[in-house]
């Protein structure tokens, strides 16, 4: 007979965090029990220790290509992304968007 443990934790929800520096938002997500998947300009060492990070040298143009490597997940944008309407629109088309829509911006 096979028993399934009832103490197994469900996987933490994931969110894609995109911005010049996703670090602060990623640590906030972790404190909330959310797994951050980050796309940012710097790839700080402490962020690399706690999250999956794609560092973008060609910021912000490289963000679109990095998003193509990720599945559809909720997204949150920070620091500077609000200045790029097409990028915000792309984020919103991939799943729930935590932040103002293009219409609001």
C-alpha positions in Angstrom: 0.0 0.0 0.0 1.3 3.5 -0.9 0.5 6.3 1.5 0.5 9.9 0.5 1.7 12.3 3.2 -0.9 14.9 4.2 1.8 17.1 5.6 3.2 18.0 2.2 3.2 21.7 1.5 1.7 22.9 -1.7 4.1 24.7 -4.0 4.5 28.4 -3.3 2.9 30.6 -5.9 5.3 32.3 -8.3 5.5 35.8 -9.6 7.7 37.3 -12.3 9.3 40.5 -11.1 10.6 42.8 -13.8 12.5 46.0 -13.4 15.8 47.8 -13.2 16.3 46.3 -9.8 13.8 43.6 -8.7 15.7 43.0 -5.4 13.4 44.8 -2.9 10.2 43.4 -4.4 11.7 39.9 -4.5 12.5 40.0 -0.8 9.1 41.3 -0.1 7.5 38.4 -2.1 9.6 35.9 -0.2 8.3 37.3 3.1 4.8 36.8 1.8 5.4 33.2 0.8 5.7 33.9 -2.9 8.5 32.6 -5.1 10.0 35.4 -7.1 11.4 34.9 -10.6 13.3 38.0 -11.4 14.4 39.8 -14.6 16.6 42.8 -13.7 19.6 44.9 -14.7 22.0 44.0 -11.9 21.6 40.4 -10.6 22.8 41.3 -7.1 24.6 38.5 -5.2 22.0 38.4 -2.4 19.1 38.2 -4.9 20.9 35.3 -6.8 21.0 33.4 -3.5 17.2 33.4 -3.0 15.6 33.7 -6.5 15.8 32.6 -10.1 17.3 35.7 -11.8 17.8 36.6 -15.4 20.2 39.6 -15.6 19.6 41.9 -18.5 22.6 43.8 -19.9 20.5 45.4 -22.6 17.9 47.0 -20.3 15.1 47.4 -21.0 15.2 46.0 -24.5 16.3 42.6 -23.3 13.4 42.1 -21.0 11.0 40.9 -23.8 13.4 38.1 -24.8 13.8 37.1 -21.2 10.1 36.9 -20.8 9.9 34.6 -23.7 11.9 32.0 -21.7 9.3 32.0 -18.9 5.8 30.5 -18.9 2.7 32.4 -18.2 2.7 33.6 -14.6 1.5 36.6 -12.7 3.9 39.6 -13.1 4.9 42.6 -11.1 6.8 45.5 -12.6 9.1 47.8 -10.6 11.6 50.7 -11.2 11.4 52.1 -14.7 9.2 49.6 -16.5 6.2 51.9 -16.1 7.9 54.2 -18.7 7.6 51.5 -21.4 4.0 51.0 -22.3 4.6 48.2 -24.8 6.5 46.2 -22.1 3.7 46.7 -19.6 1.2 45.6 -22.3 3.3 42.4 -22.9 3.4 41.6 -19.2 -0.4 42.0 -18.9 -0.9 39.7 -21.9 0.9 36.8 -20.2 -1.2 36.6 -17.0 -2.4 38.7 -14.1 -0.5 42.0 -13.8 0.2 43.4 -10.3 0.4 47.1 -11.1 -1.3 49.8 -13.1 -2.5 48.8 -16.6 -1.3 50.6 -19.7 -4.5 52.6 -19.7 -3.8 54.0 -16.2 -0.2 54.7 -17.0 
